[in-house]
């Protein structure tokens, strides 16, 4: 019985020492199924990390007709891009897709492994766990409720000239937003559009002029140089006169036409608009985790790490100052590389510690628990 107990203790200690890394459903959870999340999943799958991606079906570029300025995918419909990426990643045996929205994430301290992992709860109440977390939750554009504007979003009304501006080049153009942002917009589009009206919607005030002058003391001369007219009348609605989806040429131009109606009864026609509307985090997860923020974005360093250990932020939701598809894919890949290396170091450290402890700990712990019975076994073996 005594020898059997000794072997049981040794086996128990060996198993306990082996549990030096938290046991979770997955190694990494990626929250968000846009370009940044897919890029992170691809990078992790390529090194055989067991990873799950949760996709709520919400995407910032969902209304956009086509993606542009994405090398090799210029002119691709966003949904077709996501479908192709999923097909390609699915060949890796460690990638899992779950088309559900994650509503809550909580860190869990594993004192036995001296580490922290994460539990994620989906909209149906199911819970998943992983060692690392990649947030690819994106932003939402806060569009005014002016009639007709929401319907035009992404289809002639846009915020990124690199993404949509070329298709509306050399057309009568509009800038939507406050006076303080007009010069910056003109700087971005003046190589594309020279007939520009800035629709200020009642924001042209002495205070707004002072704010703009602080950025550009010569703002009036700049607007004159860019041929920008200022229209301060209050907008009542946007009316689509023509849809660029059905009206385009062989050179890629899309010919949308909108009629801007004002409360004073007048109206102006324009083909396209760039906007200066604010954004917000799409998900409440960054706030619930208490992550440090940089303005309205998640503060992250060059490795895409956030203020919480084990959590990475990629794509539009992070605070590195860029929001486009190439940036999203770059940041996702960078997070994948750093998460993989981080876990490799943890695994290596745990393995070395396990070897070191298994020699010392088994001897000392067995002696402590067995006490004088080891001495009795020794005497018995000598025939006493």
PyMOL commands that set and color helices and strands:
alter all, ss='L'
color gray80, all
select helices_A, chain A and resi 2-18+35-45+78-89+149-152+161-168+179-189+206-215+219-225+285-289+315-317+325-370+373-381
alter helices_A, ss='H'
color red, helices_A
select strands_A, chain A and resi 26-31+51-54+95-98+102-110+115-122+127-135+139-141+157-158+173-176+196-199+228-231+235-242+257-262+267-270+272-275+279-281+293-294+297-298+311-313
alter strands_A, ss='S'
color yellow, strands_A
deselect
rebuild
show_as cartoon
